[in-house]
């Protein structure tokens, strides 16, 4: 290469070039990563993000790339962040651009994760070679997002990434160095932005804050640290609205009342996964402990139960031993996930009702409460036997402890049941629509202490024969499903959509007086071919409102959703 400015088809040997030329820096691109791990050989991050298995780019996110006429993630993310800031300044909702920002950012991360070499496959000798080569240049520039260069700098001292400020931050006042330095031109998987706009490097002690979506069964990061979560995310109303729709908060407040100090709203995750809303209040600290235990499980302190008797708290077992089943007297058990209730109906007219929970990881018997008192057995005009418990609530009681005050008898010869009188309508709805008894906390089943312990299905067992059901329950069960029509469709809220899908509120021509119940599932009859699904949301005596699902097409228009005149049924077609 006599003339350094001459250009021809000949490719010089790199060792000869390096020996004859002093380089002040080197630019590391994707080819270096491909030499280590073949899966880095993607045509483009954009194309991979369209097809990555874990949450690929949706139609609405691809539309942003098309609108900006680019395939650059940096350009699209920057434009969305600017849009969000402008909307905020103009008092316009920025939830949509913000949602797209985080979705595209997550798609980029998932794409890199999908092609990245696992740490366990990286040999120390490889990192040593990379470190030796990088440290031979005063400055290393890299356009790669991956972690290979970062891992090489950690393998041995001698390369400065300039993140030398407090908390591994980048600070211009601390950039002077006498060792080779590496500059990440496009950022990297190990670099994040702080609340104040500065950048920092993730370290081994960093913990991110994530959420789990029980409906989509997905999770995503909300913040890269507790400081960012509490001082940025929770302080921005737009962030909260993007995570929890304001309409859901309003519904919780209406149903449960405003929160007091130390309280939070808690949604039943099992029902929410079925797109049914059941909200209650919970102690914030207790909920935090439950969530912490789910992530960092405690060690068992007791043996898991193998019989009904062994499931009881040890101090309570003597109260239930020796019970003989005769007629209505005997032991009855109700279980819902980890929560259990044991009811003893004694021949002398006294009862003992025990509440407790078996911790699913420690198997400790906790949250124990017990009530004793007289009970009465009365027969209604329709021939139903009703048990009334005289439950006296105390200072340590929960309000729901009184829900077992009235129980109606199911005289099933195989196994008698006691049903909560206040839940008969819901039980009937589940028998109609799903051929199950509904939530297992709605009923007690006859047991003995010696029989094997088994988990009761949380959404209920199969119902007993119809001939054994009490008249009060049969009165709620309809021979024909409820049918109703949609009289009004509210405008959809794009800010509450997820990947072009959402729920729109529809007014029905049937109400509570006609048999509708809160959270009752609704479907299009098979003969209509409409395939709509939803559930009763807002109660009214004559015209309830239902949330009905809709979906947008690639052009952004609603291609499938409810219309005025659509017919719905309380049973699937």
Helices and strands as residue ranges (DSSP letters): H 14-20, E 25-28, H 30-36, G 38-40, H 45-51, H 59-68, H 73-89, H 95-115, G 119-121, H 124-134, E 139-142, H 148-155, E 159-160, G 166-168, G 172-174, E 180-184, E 191-193, E 199-201, E 209-213, E 218-223, H 226-231, G 233-235, H 237-243, H 246-256, E 263-267, H 269-273, E 279-283, H 284-295, H 308-311, G 314-316, H 317-320, E 330-336, E 339-345, E 350-358, E 365-379, E 385-389, G 399-404, E 406-410, E 417-420, G 421-423, H 424-434, G 440-442, E 443-447, G 466-468, H 471-474, E 483-489, G 494-496, E 501-508, G 512-514, E 521-523, G 526-528, E 533-538, E 545-552, E 558-560, E 567-569
